[in-house]
Amino acid sequence: MLGWALTFLVIALIAAVLGFGGIAGFAVEIAKIIFFVAIILFVISAVFALIRVVFRRVRALARIFDRARASCLP
């Protein structure tokens, strides 16, 4: 997705150099939108990955405590 943002940014730069102001502005806006969407998706993905890691560690600790409790019971 960031590749698309860079592509539209390059198109905007080339259009600006050649004097096509409207096309350059439009390409810059598309690049901005795609960039911010990519950032939002990255943050969501990072939060879900962090939640998954925390739950795995909690489950591992629960198993350890269950085994310890089971070994202490007569």
mmCIF file of the N, C-alpha and C atoms, coordinates in Angstrom:
data_MODEL
# 
_entry.id   MODEL 
# 
loop_
_atom_site.group_PDB 
_atom_site.id 
_atom_site.type_symbol 
_atom_site.label_atom_id 
_atom_site.label_alt_id 
_atom_site.label_comp_id 
_atom_site.label_asym_id 
_atom_site.label_entity_id 
_atom_site.label_seq_id 
_atom_site.pdbx_PDB_ins_code 
_atom_site.Cartn_x 
_atom_site.Cartn_y 
_atom_site.Cartn_z 
_atom_site.occupancy 
_atom_site.B_iso_or_equiv 
_atom_site.pdbx_formal_charge 
_atom_site.auth_seq_id 
_atom_site.auth_comp_id 
_atom_site.auth_asym_id 
_atom_site.auth_atom_id 
_atom_site.pdbx_PDB_model_num 
ATOM 1   N N  . MET A 1 1  ? 0.821  -1.181  0.000   1.00 0.00 ? 1  MET A N  1 
ATOM 2   C CA . MET A 1 1  ? 0.000  0.000   0.000   1.00 0.00 ? 1  MET A CA 1 
ATOM 3   C C  . MET A 1 1  ? 0.874  1.256   0.000   1.00 0.00 ? 1  MET A C  1 
ATOM 4   N N  . LEU A 1 2  ? 1.981  1.195   0.730   1.00 0.00 ? 2  LEU A N  1 
ATOM 5   C CA . LEU A 1 2  ? 2.875  2.352   0.711   1.00 0.00 ? 2  LEU A CA 1 
ATOM 6   C C  . LEU A 1 2  ? 3.510  2.520   -0.669  1.00 0.00 ? 2  LEU A C  1 
ATOM 7   N N  . GLY A 1 3  ? 3.644  1.416   -1.399  1.00 0.00 ? 3  GLY A N  1 
ATOM 8   C CA . GLY A 1 3  ? 4.155  1.494   -2.762  1.00 0.00 ? 3  GLY A CA 1 
ATOM 9   C C  . GLY A 1 3  ? 3.235  2.325   -3.655  1.00 0.00 ? 3  GLY A C  1 
ATOM 10  N N  . TRP A 1 4  ? 1.924  2.138   -3.476  1.00 0.00 ? 4  TRP A N  1 
ATOM 11  C CA . TRP A 1 4  ? 0.963  2.939   -4.246  1.00 0.00 ? 4  TRP A CA 1 
ATOM 12  C C  . TRP A 1 4  ? 1.061  4.413   -3.868  1.00 0.00 ? 4  TRP A C  1 
ATOM 13  N N  . ALA A 1 5  ? 1.232  4.681   -2.592  1.00 0.00 ? 5  ALA A N  1 
ATOM 14  C CA . ALA A 1 5  ? 1.366  6.074   -2.164  1.00 0.00 ? 5  ALA A CA 1 
ATOM 15  C C  . ALA A 1 5  ? 2.599  6.716   -2.787  1.00 0.00 ? 5  ALA A C  1 
ATOM 16  N N  . LEU A 1 6  ? 3.700  5.967   -2.795  1.00 0.00 ? 6  LEU A N  1 
ATOM 17  C CA . LEU A 1 6  ? 4.921  6.493   -3.428  1.00 0.00 ? 6  LEU A CA 1 
ATOM 18  C C  . LEU A 1 6  ? 4.739  6.678   -4.923  1.00 0.00 ? 6  LEU A C  1 
ATOM 19  N N  . THR A 1 7  ? 4.017  5.760   -5.561  1.00 0.00 ? 7  THR A N  1 
ATOM 20  C CA . THR A 1 7  ? 3.768  5.883   -6.999  1.00 0.00 ? 7  THR A CA 1 
ATOM 21  C C  . THR A 1 7  ? 3.001  7.163   -7.307  1.00 0.00 ? 7  THR A C  1 
ATOM 22  N N  . PHE A 1 8  ? 1.937  7.432   -6.550  1.00 0.00 ? 8  PHE A N  1 
ATOM 23  C CA . PHE A 1 8  ? 1.172  8.653   -6.793  1.00 0.00 ? 8  PHE A CA 1 
ATOM 24  C C  . PHE A 1 8  ? 1.984  9.894   -6.444  1.00 0.00 ? 8  PHE A C  1 
ATOM 25  N N  . LEU A 1 9  ? 2.862  9.791   -5.466  1.00 0.00 ? 9  LEU A N  1 
ATOM 26  C CA . LEU A 1 9  ? 3.720  10.924  -5.132  1.00 0.00 ? 9  LEU A CA 1 
ATOM 27  C C  . LEU A 1 9  ? 4.688  11.225  -6.278  1.00 0.00 ? 9  LEU A C  1 
ATOM 28  N N  . VAL A 1 10 ? 5.251  10.198  -6.869  1.00 0.00 ? 10 VAL A N  1 
ATOM 29  C CA . VAL A 1 10 ? 6.148  10.384  -8.020  1.00 0.00 ? 10 VAL A CA 1 
ATOM 30  C C  . VAL A 1 10 ? 5.382  10.970  -9.202  1.00 0.00 ? 10 VAL A C  1 
ATOM 31  N N  . ILE A 1 11 ? 4.162  10.458  -9.439  1.00 0.00 ? 11 ILE A N  1 
ATOM 32  C CA . ILE A 1 11 ? 3.341  11.007  -10.521 1.00 0.00 ? 11 ILE A CA 1 
ATOM 33  C C  . ILE A 1 11 ? 3.084  12.493  -10.267 1.00 0.00 ? 11 ILE A C  1 
ATOM 34  N N  . ALA A 1 12 ? 2.800  12.847  -9.020  1.00 0.00 ? 12 ALA A N  1 
ATOM 35  C CA . ALA A 1 12 ? 2.548  14.244  -8.690  1.00 0.00 ? 12 ALA A CA 1 
ATOM 36  C C  . ALA A 1 12 ? 3.783  15.103  -8.923  1.00 0.00 ? 12 ALA A C  1 
ATOM 37  N N  . LEU A 1 13 ? 4.945  14.587  -8.534  1.00 0.00 ? 13 LEU A N  1 
ATOM 38  C CA . LEU A 1 13 ? 6.175  15.359  -8.740  1.00 0.00 ? 13 LEU A CA 1 
ATOM 39  C C  . LEU A 1 13 ? 6.471  15.567  -10.215 1.00 0.00 ? 13 LEU A C  1 
ATOM 40  N N  . ILE A 1 14 ? 6.298  14.511  -11.002 1.00 0.00 ? 14 ILE A N  1 
ATOM 41  C CA . ILE A 1 14 ? 6.542  14.627  -12.452 1.00 0.00 ? 14 ILE A CA 1 
ATOM 42  C C  . ILE A 1 14 ? 5.547  15.596  -13.071 1.00 0.00 ? 14 ILE A C  1 
ATOM 43  N N  . ALA A 1 15 ? 4.267  15.489  -12.681 1.00 0.00 ? 15 ALA A N  1 
ATOM 44  C CA . ALA A 1 15 ? 3.250  16.388  -13.232 1.00 0.00 ? 15 ALA A CA 1 
ATOM 45  C C  . ALA A 1 15 ? 3.519  17.828  -12.831 1.00 0.00 ? 15 ALA A C  1 
ATOM 46  N N  . ALA A 1 16 ? 3.994  18.034  -11.607 1.00 0.00 ? 16 ALA A N  1 
ATOM 47  C CA . ALA A 1 16 ? 4.291  19.394  -11.161 1.00 0.00 ? 16 ALA A CA 1 
ATOM 48  C C  . ALA A 1 16 ? 5.451  19.986  -11.949 1.00 0.00 ? 16 ALA A C  1 
ATOM 49  N N  . VAL A 1 17 ? 6.473  19.174  -12.209 1.00 0.00 ? 17 VAL A N  1 
ATOM 50  C CA . VAL A 1 17 ? 7.628  19.655  -12.982 1.00 0.00 ? 17 VAL A CA 1 
ATOM 51  C C  . VAL A 1 17 ? 7.206  20.011  -14.402 1.00 0.00 ? 17 VAL A C  1 
ATOM 52  N N  . LEU A 1 18 ? 6.292  19.223  -14.974 1.00 0.00 ? 18 LEU A N  1 
ATOM 53  C CA . LEU A 1 18 ? 5.849  19.467  -16.345 1.00 0.00 ? 18 LEU A CA 1 
ATOM 54  C C  . LEU A 1 18 ? 4.783  20.555  -16.443 1.00 0.00 ? 18 LEU A C  1 
ATOM 55  N N  . GLY A 1 19 ? 4.294  21.028  -15.293 1.00 0.00 ? 19 GLY A N  1 
ATOM 56  C CA . GLY A 1 19 ? 3.350  22.134  -15.315 1.00 0.00 ? 19 GLY A CA 1 
ATOM 57  C C  . GLY A 1 19 ? 1.892  21.732  -15.263 1.00 0.00 ? 19 GLY A C  1 
ATOM 58  N N  . PHE A 1 20 ? 1.599  20.495  -14.994 1.00 0.00 ? 20 PHE A N  1 
ATOM 59  C CA . PHE A 1 20 ? 0.212  20.047  -14.892 1.00 0.00 ? 20 PHE A CA 1 
ATOM 60  C C  . PHE A 1 20 ? -0.232 20.158  -13.435 1.00 0.00 ? 20 PHE A C  1 
ATOM 61  N N  . GLY A 1 21 ? -0.634 21.355  -13.038 1.00 0.00 ? 21 GLY A N  1 
ATOM 62  C CA . GLY A 1 21 ? -0.960 21.617  -11.636 1.00 0.00 ? 21 GLY A CA 1 
ATOM 63  C C  . GLY A 1 21 ? -2.135 20.814  -11.120 1.00 0.00 ? 21 GLY A C  1 
ATOM 64  N N  . GLY A 1 22 ? -3.192 20.702  -11.916 1.00 0.00 ? 22 GLY A N  1 
ATOM 65  C CA . GLY A 1 22 ? -4.385 19.981  -11.470 1.00 0.00 ? 22 GLY A CA 1 
ATOM 66  C C  . GLY A 1 22 ? -4.114 18.508  -11.251 1.00 0.00 ? 22 GLY A C  1 
ATOM 67  N N  . ILE A 1 23 ? -3.405 17.888  -12.168 1.00 0.00 ? 23 ILE A N  1 
ATOM 68  C CA . ILE A 1 23 ? -3.081 16.468  -12.049 1.00 0.00 ? 23 ILE A CA 1 
ATOM 69  C C  . ILE A 1 23 ? -2.142 16.244  -10.870 1.00 0.00 ? 23 ILE A C  1 
ATOM 70  N N  . ALA A 1 24 ? -1.200 17.154  -10.697 1.00 0.00 ? 24 ALA A N  1 
ATOM 71  C CA . ALA A 1 24 ? -0.253 17.023  -9.589  1.00 0.00 ? 24 ALA A CA 1 
ATOM 72  C C  . ALA A 1 24 ? -0.973 17.117  -8.250  1.00 0.00 ? 24 ALA A C  1 
ATOM 73  N N  . GLY A 1 25 ? -1.870 18.073  -8.130  1.00 0.00 ? 25 GLY A N  1 
ATOM 74  C CA . GLY A 1 25 ? -2.621 18.222  -6.882  1.00 0.00 ? 25 GLY A CA 1 
ATOM 75  C C  . GLY A 1 25 ? -3.484 17.003  -6.590  1.00 0.00 ? 25 GLY A C  1 
ATOM 76  N N  . PHE A 1 26 ? -4.117 16.472  -7.620  1.00 0.00 ? 26 PHE A N  1 
ATOM 77  C CA . PHE A 1 26 ? -4.958 15.295  -7.463  1.00 0.00 ? 26 PHE A CA 1 
ATOM 78  C C  . PHE A 1 26 ? -4.126 14.085  -7.044  1.00 0.00 ? 26 PHE A C  1 
ATOM 79  N N  . ALA A 1 27 ? -2.972 13.906  -7.664  1.00 0.00 ? 27 ALA A N  1 
ATOM 80  C CA . ALA A 1 27 ? -2.100 12.780  -7.329  1.00 0.00 ? 27 ALA A CA 1 
ATOM 81  C C  . ALA A 1 27 ? -1.550 12.912  -5.904  1.00 0.00 ? 27 ALA A C  1 
ATOM 82  N N  . VAL A 1 28 ? -1.256 14.124  -5.478  1.00 0.00 ? 28 VAL A N  1 
ATOM 83  C CA . VAL A 1 28 ? -0.778 14.338  -4.108  1.00 0.00 ? 28 VAL A CA 1 
ATOM 84  C C  . VAL A 1 28 ? -1.869 13.970  -3.113  1.00 0.00 ? 28 VAL A C  1 
ATOM 85  N N  . GLU A 1 29 ? -3.105 14.358  -3.390  1.00 0.00 ? 29 GLU A N  1 
ATOM 86  C CA . GLU A 1 29 ? -4.208 14.030  -2.489  1.00 0.00 ? 29 GLU A CA 1 
ATOM 87  C C  . GLU A 1 29 ? -4.414 12.521  -2.398  1.00 0.00 ? 29 GLU A C  1 
ATOM 88  N N  . ILE A 1 30 ? -4.331 11.827  -3.510  1.00 0.00 ? 30 ILE A N  1 
ATOM 89  C CA . ILE A 1 30 ? -4.463 10.361  -3.499  1.00 0.00 ? 30 ILE A CA 1 
ATOM 90  C C  . ILE A 1 30 ? -3.322 9.750   -2.692  1.00 0.00 ? 30 ILE A C  1 
ATOM 91  N N  . ALA A 1 31 ? -2.110 10.259  -2.889  1.00 0.00 ? 31 ALA A N  1 
ATOM 92  C CA . ALA A 1 31 ? -0.958 9.739   -2.147  1.00 0.00 ? 31 ALA A CA 1 
ATOM 93  C C  . ALA A 1 31 ? -1.137 9.951   -0.643  1.00 0.00 ? 31 ALA A C  1 
ATOM 94  N N  . LYS A 1 32 ? -1.666 11.111  -0.246  1.00 0.00 ? 32 LYS A N  1 
ATOM 95  C CA . LYS A 1 32 ? -1.902 11.385  1.174   1.00 0.00 ? 32 LYS A CA 1 
ATOM 96  C C  . LYS A 1 32 ? -2.925 10.419  1.755   1.00 0.00 ? 32 LYS A C  1 
ATOM 97  N N  . ILE A 1 33 ? -4.019 10.213  1.039   1.00 0.00 ? 33 ILE A N  1 
ATOM 98  C CA . ILE A 1 33 ? -5.078 9.320   1.522   1.00 0.00 ? 33 ILE A CA 1 
ATOM 99  C C  . ILE A 1 33 ? -4.547 7.902   1.681   1.00 0.00 ? 33 ILE A C  1 
ATOM 100 N N  . ILE A 1 34 ? -3.853 7.410   0.671   1.00 0.00 ? 34 ILE A N  1 
ATOM 101 C CA . ILE A 1 34 ? -3.319 6.044   0.733   1.00 0.00 ? 34 ILE A CA 1 
ATOM 102 C C  . ILE A 1 34 ? -2.296 5.924   1.855   1.00 0.00 ? 34 ILE A C  1 
ATOM 103 N N  . PHE A 1 35 ? -1.476 6.936   2.044   1.00 0.00 ? 35 PHE A N  1 
ATOM 104 C CA . PHE A 1 35 ? -0.479 6.910   3.114   1.00 0.00 ? 35 PHE A CA 1 
ATOM 105 C C  . PHE A 1 35 ? -1.147 6.822   4.485   1.00 0.00 ? 35 PHE A C  1 
ATOM 106 N N  . PHE A 1 36 ? -2.160 7.650   4.715   1.00 0.00 ? 36 PHE A N  1 
ATOM 107 C CA . PHE A 1 36 ? -2.827 7.634   6.026   1.00 0.00 ? 36 PHE A CA 1 
ATOM 108 C C  . PHE A 1 36 ? -3.606 6.342   6.253   1.00 0.00 ? 36 PHE A C  1 
ATOM 109 N N  . VAL A 1 37 ? -4.184 5.790   5.204   1.00 0.00 ? 37 VAL A N  1 
ATOM 110 C CA . VAL A 1 37 ? -4.858 4.493   5.337   1.00 0.00 ? 37 VAL A CA 1 
ATOM 111 C C  . VAL A 1 37 ? -3.838 3.420   5.715   1.00 0.00 ? 37 VAL A C  1 
ATOM 112 N N  . ALA A 1 38 ? -2.666 3.447   5.101   1.00 0.00 ? 38 ALA A N  1 
ATOM 113 C CA . ALA A 1 38 ? -1.619 2.475   5.426   1.00 0.00 ? 38 ALA A CA 1 
ATOM 114 C C  . ALA A 1 38 ? -1.163 2.629   6.872   1.00 0.00 ? 38 ALA A C  1 
ATOM 115 N N  . ILE A 1 39 ? -1.022 3.859   7.347   1.00 0.00 ? 39 ILE A N  1 
ATOM 116 C CA . ILE A 1 39 ? -0.626 4.093   8.744   1.00 0.00 ? 39 ILE A CA 1 
ATOM 117 C C  . ILE A 1 39 ? -1.686 3.567   9.699   1.00 0.00 ? 39 ILE A C  1 
ATOM 118 N N  . ILE A 1 40 ? -2.956 3.832   9.406   1.00 0.00 ? 40 ILE A N  1 
ATOM 119 C CA . ILE A 1 40 ? -4.040 3.342   10.266  1.00 0.00 ? 40 ILE A CA 1 
ATOM 120 C C  . ILE A 1 40 ? -4.063 1.825   10.296  1.00 0.00 ? 40 ILE A C  1 
ATOM 121 N N  . LEU A 1 41 ? -3.925 1.174   9.145   1.00 0.00 ? 41 LEU A N  1 
ATOM 122 C CA . LEU A 1 41 ? -3.910 -0.292  9.101   1.00 0.00 ? 41 LEU A CA 1 
ATOM 123 C C  . LEU A 1 41 ? -2.704 -0.853  9.852   1.00 0.00 ? 41 LEU A C  1 
ATOM 124 N N  . PHE A 1 42 ? -1.561 -0.171  9.777   1.00 0.00 ? 42 PHE A N  1 
ATOM 125 C CA . PHE A 1 42 ? -0.388 -0.613  10.524  1.00 0.00 ? 42 PHE A CA 1 
ATOM 126 C C  . PHE A 1 42 ? -0.631 -0.555  12.025  1.00 0.00 ? 42 PHE A C  1 
ATOM 127 N N  . VAL A 1 43 ? -1.229 0.531   12.493  1.00 0.00 ? 43 VAL A N  1 
ATOM 128 C CA . VAL A 1 43 ? -1.493 0.684   13.923  1.00 0.00 ? 43 VAL A CA 1 
ATOM 129 C C  . VAL A 1 43 ? -2.481 -0.386  14.396  1.00 0.00 ? 43 VAL A C  1 
ATOM 130 N N  . ILE A 1 44 ? -3.531 -0.630  13.632  1.00 0.00 ? 44 ILE A N  1 
ATOM 131 C CA . ILE A 1 44 ? -4.503 -1.669  13.991  1.00 0.00 ? 44 ILE A CA 1 
ATOM 132 C C  . ILE A 1 44 ? -3.825 -3.023  14.044  1.00 0.00 ? 44 ILE A C  1 
ATOM 133 N N  . SER A 1 45 ? -2.998 -3.324  13.061  1.00 0.00 ? 45 SER A N  1 
ATOM 134 C CA . SER A 1 45 ? -2.284 -4.599  13.033  1.00 0.00 ? 45 SER A CA 1 
ATOM 135 C C  . SER A 1 45 ? -1.347 -4.738  14.223  1.00 0.00 ? 45 SER A C  1 
ATOM 136 N N  . ALA A 1 46 ? -0.654 -3.667  14.585  1.00 0.00 ? 46 ALA A N  1 
ATOM 137 C CA . ALA A 1 46 ? 0.260  -3.716  15.723  1.00 0.00 ? 46 ALA A CA 1 
ATOM 138 C C  . ALA A 1 46 ? -0.494 -3.937  17.028  1.00 0.00 ? 46 ALA A C  1 
ATOM 139 N N  . VAL A 1 47 ? -1.653 -3.313  17.188  1.00 0.00 ? 47 VAL A N  1 
ATOM 140 C CA . VAL A 1 47 ? -2.446 -3.489  18.403  1.00 0.00 ? 47 VAL A CA 1 
ATOM 141 C C  . VAL A 1 47 ? -2.928 -4.939  18.512  1.00 0.00 ? 47 VAL A C  1 
ATOM 142 N N  . PHE A 1 48 ? -3.445 -5.504  17.417  1.00 0.00 ? 48 PHE A N  1 
ATOM 143 C CA . PHE A 1 48 ? -3.906 -6.890  17.453  1.00 0.00 ? 48 PHE A CA 1 
ATOM 144 C C  . PHE A 1 48 ? -2.761 -7.857  17.719  1.00 0.00 ? 48 PHE A C  1 
ATOM 145 N N  . ALA A 1 49 ? -1.589 -7.591  17.171  1.00 0.00 ? 49 ALA A N  1 
ATOM 146 C CA . ALA A 1 49 ? -0.429 -8.453  17.428  1.00 0.00 ? 49 ALA A CA 1 
ATOM 147 C C  . ALA A 1 49 ? -0.027 -8.381  18.895  1.00 0.00 ? 49 ALA A C  1 
ATOM 148 N N  . LEU A 1 50 ? -0.065 -7.200  19.468  1.00 0.00 ? 50 LEU A N  1 
ATOM 149 C CA . LEU A 1 50 ? 0.263  -7.041  20.885  1.00 0.00 ? 50 LEU A CA 1 
ATOM 150 C C  . LEU A 1 50 ? -0.745 -7.773  21.766  1.00 0.00 ? 50 LEU A C  1 
ATOM 151 N N  . ILE A 1 51 ? -2.012 -7.661  21.431  1.00 0.00 ? 51 ILE A N  1 
ATOM 152 C CA . ILE A 1 51 ? -3.050 -8.366  22.190  1.00 0.00 ? 51 ILE A CA 1 
ATOM 153 C C  . ILE A 1 51 ? -2.837 -9.876  22.098  1.00 0.00 ? 51 ILE A C  1 
ATOM 154 N N  . ARG A 1 52 ? -2.512 -10.369 20.908  1.00 0.00 ? 52 ARG A N  1 
ATOM 155 C CA . ARG A 1 52 ? -2.293 -11.808 20.719  1.00 0.00 ? 52 ARG A CA 1 
ATOM 156 C C  . ARG A 1 52 ? -1.107 -12.291 21.554  1.00 0.00 ? 52 ARG A C  1 
ATOM 157 N N  . VAL A 1 53 ? -0.036 -11.526 21.604  1.00 0.00 ? 53 VAL A N  1 
ATOM 158 C CA . VAL A 1 53 ? 1.143  -11.911 22.395  1.00 0.00 ? 53 VAL A CA 1 
ATOM 159 C C  . VAL A 1 53 ? 0.805  -11.932 23.877  1.00 0.00 ? 53 VAL A C  1 
ATOM 160 N N  . VAL A 1 54 ? 0.063  -10.941 24.338  1.00 0.00 ? 54 VAL A N  1 
ATOM 161 C CA . VAL A 1 54 ? -0.298 -10.885 25.756  1.00 0.00 ? 54 VAL A CA 1 
ATOM 162 C C  . VAL A 1 54 ? -1.162 -12.083 26.126  1.00 0.00 ? 54 VAL A C  1 
ATOM 163 N N  . PHE A 1 55 ? -2.151 -12.417 25.299  1.00 0.00 ? 55 PHE A N  1 
ATOM 164 C CA . PHE A 1 55 ? -3.011 -13.563 25.601  1.00 0.00 ? 55 PHE A CA 1 
ATOM 165 C C  . PHE A 1 55 ? -2.236 -14.873 25.583  1.00 0.00 ? 55 PHE A C  1 
ATOM 166 N N  . ARG A 1 56 ? -1.271 -15.008 24.678  1.00 0.00 ? 56 ARG A N  1 
ATOM 167 C CA . ARG A 1 56 ? -0.453 -16.229 24.669  1.00 0.00 ? 56 ARG A CA 1 
ATOM 168 C C  . ARG A 1 56 ? 0.336  -16.367 25.960  1.00 0.00 ? 56 ARG A C  1 
ATOM 169 N N  . ARG A 1 57 ? 0.887  -15.273 26.437  1.00 0.00 ? 57 ARG A N  1 
ATOM 170 C CA . ARG A 1 57 ? 1.664  -15.331 27.681  1.00 0.00 ? 57 ARG A CA 1 
ATOM 171 C C  . ARG A 1 57 ? 0.762  -15.613 28.882  1.00 0.00 ? 57 ARG A C  1 
ATOM 172 N N  . VAL A 1 58 ? -0.422 -15.042 28.877  1.00 0.00 ? 58 VAL A N  1 
ATOM 173 C CA . VAL A 1 58 ? -1.356 -15.296 29.972  1.00 0.00 ? 58 VAL A CA 1 
ATOM 174 C C  . VAL A 1 58 ? -1.768 -16.760 29.980  1.00 0.00 ? 58 VAL A C  1 
ATOM 175 N N  . ARG A 1 59 ? -2.048 -17.327 28.800  1.00 0.00 ? 59 ARG A N  1 
ATOM 176 C CA . ARG A 1 59 ? -2.409 -18.748 28.728  1.00 0.00 ? 59 ARG A CA 1 
ATOM 177 C C  . ARG A 1 59 ? -1.263 -19.633 29.179  1.00 0.00 ? 59 ARG A C  1 
ATOM 178 N N  . ALA A 1 60 ? -0.036 -19.271 28.812  1.00 0.00 ? 60 ALA A N  1 
ATOM 179 C CA . ALA A 1 60 ? 1.124  -20.063 29.231  1.00 0.00 ? 60 ALA A CA 1 
ATOM 180 C C  . ALA A 1 60 ? 1.281  -20.016 30.744  1.00 0.00 ? 60 ALA A C  1 
ATOM 181 N N  . LEU A 1 61 ? 1.104  -18.860 31.345  1.00 0.00 ? 61 LEU A N  1 
ATOM 182 C CA . LEU A 1 61 ? 1.181  -18.753 32.800  1.00 0.00 ? 61 LEU A CA 1 
ATOM 183 C C  . LEU A 1 61 ? 0.059  -19.524 33.476  1.00 0.00 ? 61 LEU A C  1 
ATOM 184 N N  . ALA A 1 62 ? -1.126 -19.496 32.891  1.00 0.00 ? 62 ALA A N  1 
ATOM 185 C CA . ALA A 1 62 ? -2.249 -20.248 33.463  1.00 0.00 ? 62 ALA A CA 1 
ATOM 186 C C  . ALA A 1 62 ? -1.950 -21.741 33.446  1.00 0.00 ? 62 ALA A C  1 
ATOM 187 N N  . ARG A 1 63 ? -1.354 -22.236 32.355  1.00 0.00 ? 63 ARG A N  1 
ATOM 188 C CA . ARG A 1 63 ? -0.991 -23.663 32.290  1.00 0.00 ? 63 ARG A CA 1 
ATOM 189 C C  . ARG A 1 63 ? 0.042  -24.014 33.347  1.00 0.00 ? 63 ARG A C  1 
ATOM 190 N N  . ILE A 1 64 ? 1.008  -23.139 33.554  1.00 0.00 ? 64 ILE A N  1 
ATOM 191 C CA . ILE A 1 64 ? 2.042  -23.393 34.562  1.00 0.00 ? 64 ILE A CA 1 
ATOM 192 C C  . ILE A 1 64 ? 1.418  -23.462 35.948  1.00 0.00 ? 64 ILE A C  1 
ATOM 193 N N  . PHE A 1 65 ? 0.519  -22.514 36.254  1.00 0.00 ? 65 PHE A N  1 
ATOM 194 C CA . PHE A 1 65 ? -0.125 -22.517 37.564  1.00 0.00 ? 65 PHE A CA 1 
ATOM 195 C C  . PHE A 1 65 ? -1.035 -23.731 37.737  1.00 0.00 ? 65 PHE A C  1 
ATOM 196 N N  . ASP A 1 66 ? -1.723 -24.143 36.669  1.00 0.00 ? 66 ASP A N  1 
ATOM 197 C CA . ASP A 1 66 ? -2.571 -25.335 36.753  1.00 0.00 ? 66 ASP A CA 1 
ATOM 198 C C  . ASP A 1 66 ? -1.748 -26.582 37.039  1.00 0.00 ? 66 ASP A C  1 
ATOM 199 N N  . ARG A 1 67 ? -0.609 -26.720 36.387  1.00 0.00 ? 67 ARG A N  1 
ATOM 200 C CA . ARG A 1 67 ? 0.257  -27.878 36.624  1.00 0.00 ? 67 ARG A CA 1 
ATOM 201 C C  . ARG A 1 67 ? 0.813  -27.869 38.044  1.00 0.00 ? 67 ARG A C  1 
ATOM 202 N N  . ALA A 1 68 ? 1.174  -26.680 38.524  1.00 0.00 ? 68 ALA A N  1 
ATOM 203 C CA . ALA A 1 68 ? 1.712  -26.571 39.873  1.00 0.00 ? 68 ALA A CA 1 
ATOM 204 C C  . ALA A 1 68 ? 0.622  -26.918 40.894  1.00 0.00 ? 68 ALA A C  1 
ATOM 205 N N  . ARG A 1 69 ? -0.576 -26.452 40.659  1.00 0.00 ? 69 ARG A N  1 
ATOM 206 C CA . ARG A 1 69 ? -1.683 -26.725 41.573  1.00 0.00 ? 69 ARG A CA 1 
ATOM 207 C C  . ARG A 1 69 ? -2.037 -28.208 41.537  1.00 0.00 ? 69 ARG A C  1 
ATOM 208 N N  . ALA A 1 70 ? -2.017 -28.799 40.344  1.00 0.00 ? 70 ALA A N  1 
ATOM 209 C CA . ALA A 1 70 ? -2.342 -30.226 40.217  1.00 0.00 ? 70 ALA A CA 1 
ATOM 210 C C  . ALA A 1 70 ? -1.301 -31.091 40.896  1.00 0.00 ? 70 ALA A C  1 
ATOM 211 N N  . SER A 1 71 ? -0.050 -30.683 40.873  1.00 0.00 ? 71 SER A N  1 
ATOM 212 C CA . SER A 1 71 ? 0.988  -31.484 41.501  1.00 0.00 ? 71 SER A CA 1 
ATOM 213 C C  . SER A 1 71 ? 0.950  -31.370 43.028  1.00 0.00 ? 71 SER A C  1 
ATOM 214 N N  . CYS A 1 72 ? 0.338  -30.300 43.546  1.00 0.00 ? 72 CYS A N  1 
ATOM 215 C CA . CYS A 1 72 ? 0.253  -30.112 44.995  1.00 0.00 ? 72 CYS A CA 1 
ATOM 216 C C  . CYS A 1 72 ? -0.956 -30.839 45.605  1.00 0.00 ? 72 CYS A C  1 
ATOM 217 N N  . LEU A 1 73 ? -1.942 -31.164 44.784  1.00 0.00 ? 73 LEU A N  1 
ATOM 218 C CA . LEU A 1 73 ? -3.146 -31.831 45.296  1.00 0.00 ? 73 LEU A CA 1 
ATOM 219 C C  . LEU A 1 73 ? -2.846 -33.290 45.580  1.00 0.00 ? 73 LEU A C  1 
ATOM 220 N N  . PRO A 1 74 ? -3.440 -33.831 46.634  1.00 0.00 ? 74 PRO A N  1 
ATOM 221 C CA . PRO A 1 74 ? -3.188 -35.241 46.977  1.00 0.00 ? 74 PRO A CA 1 
ATOM 222 C C  . PRO A 1 74 ? -3.874 -36.193 46.032  1.00 0.00 ? 74 PRO A C  1 
# 
